[in-house]
Amino acid sequence: MDILVLGAGAWGTALAISAGARHRVTLWARNAAQAAAIAREGENRHYLPGHPLPGGVSVASPANGDAATLAARHALVIVATPMAGLRETLLALRGCTAPVAWLCKGFEAPVSHSYGLLGNEVRAEVAPDLASGVLSGPSFAQEVARWQPTALVAASDSAAVRESLVAAFHSPAMRVYANEDVPGVEVGGAVKNVLAIATGLCDGLALGLNARAALVTRGLAEMTRLGLALGARSDTFMGLSGLGDLVLTATGDLSRNRRVGLLLAEGRSLQQAVQSLGHVAEGVYSARTVVERARRLGVEMPIAEAVVALLDGRVQPREAVALLMGRDPAVESS
């Protein structure tokens, strides 16, 4: 299979490495100098150093053709941009006949005509005829690039798209499960980043394992409530893109969103925390949109609300904890 990966960050590069052992993969970098460096060095030293590209991977840039031109020559297109780049990329891919799937997790930042959308909502707005889906689940790029066992979920309302994603990425080191619940998979991928900031804060303040377990569990309840309001199925949140991705991102030492919470607990400013990462932490940018979507839908998300108050500087770390612990008693199912 000929696969085009648009975006040469850590995750796009990791998937190119994973698929490149069995398929022909073109890894496209927007920056021509970055593309040249990756091709010359045989690895992406900026985002994923120490992980050589297999022989099946070639590197391209706009000098080799724009996204639409290259997409016409491939059987599957993977959009590996941050959420902020999805709209522009899907606009460029309008008319593409190959299946298209995105990797980004989050809600789009509000623009003039919308209040912040999931990836499938962006696609419906700008490229409704595109055969599309999302590849998500609990996965750190470094571990995928090291061929460590990983399980992902390929979600689409098109059986052909799901089958293409499974054929492209299912391997001895990676299991890919098909799922029809695109909203559920996307909500899980978006909200877990926000909850991971809260869990990092909890651990950074040394609140204990009881507190961490409570945050993860109640965070899953918040995620599920929002997902159901957006048309998702409840069982999706007990799967890879819900509970699985939440546990990984909230507790894994490689999690950038968890790291933000840890740094805020140390007294760092948000700017200092983000600058120290060197990579995008989607939870920082999508937290406000998650809360705004929840408010519009009448969904209560107190943990996400506390994270936004912390990111906005309206409360200090221990005050955010006090806000949550001071809430009125409730039954667990609410």
N, C-alpha and C positions, 0 to 999 in steps of 0.2 A: 504494500500500500504506500502511496505517496502522500505524506503528511506535511502540512505547512503549519509552523508554530510562529505566530505573530507576537513577538515580545521576547527579549533575551534577558529577562531577569532571572532570579534564582529558580522560580517554579517552572517557568517556560523551559529553561535550560535543563532542569532535572527531568522533565517529561520527554524532552528531545533525546536525552541520554537513554532513558528507559525504553523508548520506542525504537531508537536508532540501532539497537542490536538485531532487530527483526525486520524493520521497514526502512524505506528511504525518507529521511526527514530533512526539511529545510527549516533552519532556525533563522528567523528574520529579525534583525535589530534595526530600530529606527535610526540610530546613530551609525553612520558609515565607519567612523573611526573605531567604534566599539566592535562592529562586525569584523573589521580587518584585524583587530587585535585577537579576537576569539579564533578566527581562521588561522592566524599566524601561530598562536600559542597552543592551539588544539584543546583549549579549555576556556571557560569563562572566569578569568582570574578575579574580576571585580565582584561578581555575585556568588560564584560557586567554585572557589579555588580548590585545586587538588583533585578535580573530577574530570578526567579526559573525555572528550567526545568520541563515541565509537565511530567506526568507519562509515556507517550509514547516514551520518549527519553532515550536511553541508551548511554553510553560513551565507546569508544574503543580507542585503540592505537596500534602501531605495535606489541605489545605483544599479541594482539588478532588476528593478521593477517595483511598482507600488503593490499594495496589498491585494487589490482587485486583480491586477494582471497575474500575479503569482498564484492567487487562489484558483484561477481558471485552469491551472496546470496540475492541481492536486486533488486527491480524492477525499481529503478531510482537512478542515481548517480549524486550528486551535487558537483562540484569542487569549493570550497570556499577558494582557495589560492590566494595570490596576483598574479599579472600578471607574476612576475618573476618565480613562481612555476608552471605555467600552462603547459609548454612544458614537464617537467619531469613527471608531473602527467598524462598527456595524453599518454605519452610513456608507462607508467606503466599500463594504461588501454587498450592498444591495444588488440583486441580480445574480449573485453567486449561486451556482447549481450544486455545489458540493455541500455536504453537511458542515455546519459551523457550531462549535461549542466553546464556551468561555470558562475560564478558571477563576476569575475574580470573585471575591466574597464580600458582599456589603450592599448597602443602598447607595444609589447615586446621590450626590449632593444636589439639593434643590436648585433647579434652574428657573428661568423666568416663567415658564409655562407649566411647571410641574412641582410637586412637593417632595420629590425624592423617590426614585423607583428602584425596584429589583431589576436584575438583568433581563428577565423574561418580559417585564413591562417595558423596558427600554427597547427591546427587540420588536415588540408588538407595535410600538410607536413609530420607529424609524425604518424597520425592514420586516414588515409583517409576513412577507412571502418566503422568508429565509427558513430553510429546514434547520432547526437549531436545537441546542440543549446545553447542559451544564455538566462539568466534571468536577466533583467535589468529594469531601470526606477527610478523615483524619490523616494528615500527611505533612511531614516536614521535608522540604526540598533536599536537604543534605542526606537524609536517610533513603529517599528514592534514588538519588544519584549513586548511593553506595549499594544499591540492589538489596536493601534490607526489606523484609516482608511488609507489604502495605496493602490495604484494601480501600478502594474508592467506589463511588457510586456515579453511574452515568444516567442522568435524568433528562428525559425528553418526552413530549407527547407523540413523537414519531418513532415507531419501531425501527425504521431504517437508521435513524440517527443513533439510537441506543446500540444497535448492532455494530455500527461503524466504530463507535467508541470502544466497545468491548473488543472488537477485532484488532484495534490499534494498540491497546494498552494492556490487555490481559496477558499475563506471562507467569512463569514460575515464581517471580518475586512480587507480582502484583495481581491481586484479584479485583476484578471490576464487576460490580453488581448493577443490573439494570433497574431503573425505577421510573415510573410515569409521573411522579409527583414533583414537578418542577418548582412550584412555589414553596413546598415544604423543604426541599433540599436547599433552596436559596435562602430561606429564612434561617435555617440552621447555620449555614455558613456565615451569614451576616451577624446574627445576634451573638454567636459564641465568641466573637472577637471582643465585643463590649463586655461580656461576662468575664472574659479572661483578664481584663484590666482590673475588675473588681477582685478577682481571686488573687492576682499578683499583689494588690494592695493588702489584702487579708494576710497573705504570707509575709509580706514585707513588714507589717506591723506585729508579726509574731502572735497572731490571735489564736493559733492552734488548729489542729486537724478537724476538730468539731466544727469550727467556723467555716473552714474550707468546704467540708462536706455539705453544710447547710447552704452555702452560696451556690455550689454546683447544682444541688437538687432544686432549690427554689429558682435558680436561674433557668433550669430546664423547663420549669412550669411557666415562667414568663415567655420563653421562646415558643413553647407550644401554644399558649394563648394567642400570641401575635400571629403565628402561622395559621391557626384555625380561622382567624378573622380575615386572612388573606386567601382563603380557599384551600389550604393544605390539609393533608390527612394526619390524624394524630399519631398513627403508628410510625410515620416517617421520623418522628423525633426520638424514637427509641432505637433508631438505626445509625448507620455510619455518619451521616451528615448532621445528625442531631446530637444524641448522647456521645457518640464516638468522637466527633470533632470537638465537642465541648470539653470532654475530659482531657483530650490531648492538648488543646490550646490553653486550658486553664491550669494545667499541672506540669506541662513539659518545659524543660529548661531552654529549649530552642524557640519557644514562643515569643515573638516580638511584642504582642499585646500584653502578655503576662509580665514581660520585662518593663513595660511602661508603668504598670501598677507597682512593681517593686521599686522602681526609681522614684515614683511619686511618694511612696511611703518613706523613702530616705530623705525627703525634703527637697528633691529636685523640682524645678519648675517644669511645666509641660514642654516648653521649648527645649530645655536641656535634655529631657528624657527622649524626645523625638530625635534630636540631633545626634544623640549618642548611639542610636540604633544603626544608622547607615542604610536602612531599608524602610519600606513603607510598613506602618502598623495600621491596618485598615480600621481597627476599632476606634482609633482616635478620630478619624474623619467621618465614620458612619454613625457614631453614637447618637449625635443630635438628631439625625434623620430617623434612626430607629425609634427614638422617643417621640418624635413628631408624628410618625406614622401611627404609633400606638395611641397617641392622644386623639388623632383624627378618627380612629376606629373605636375609641372608648375602651381600650385595653390597658389594664393596669400593669406597669412594669417598674416597681420601686427600685430594684437593683440598677437597672439601666438609668433611671432618673438620678440616682445617687452618683453614678459614674459621670453623667453629664454635668451635674453640679460641681463635681470635683474638677473636671477638665476645664470648666468655665471659671474656676477660681472662686466660686461662691461659697465653698466649704473647704475646710482642711481635711486631710485623710481621716483623722479620728472622729471628726464631726460627721463625715459620711457614714461611718460605721454606726454612730449614735443615731442617725436618722433612721437607719434600717432597724436597729434593735428597739427603737422607741415606738414602732408602729403598733397599732391596736391588735389584739389577738384576732386570729382568724382560723377557720377550718382549713385543713391541708389542701383540699381539692380546689380552694378558691385562689 
